[in-house]
């Protein structure tokens, strides 16, 4: 649920505030796009850890980078493919 930036009333499914009439569709589209970009960045960072992780590995924790890479890829996939309602 979103809150109107002008009057503070909650917005249900409509992008136009029923109280003050402010149109929020542009802001919601930008927020959905930002989440898609965040998903791509997380996935690319995870793949980068897999590709270049051999240079960063330490002897005491050899599989930590694989765990972080997997976590970043999963977060990126979920963030990218989730239905962000504009």
Buried (B, 14 or more C-beta within 10 A) or exposed (E): EBEBEEEEEEBEEEBEBEEEEBEBEEBBEEBBEEEBEBBEBBBEBBBEBBEEBEEEEEEEEEEBBBEBBEEBBEBBBEBBEEEBEB
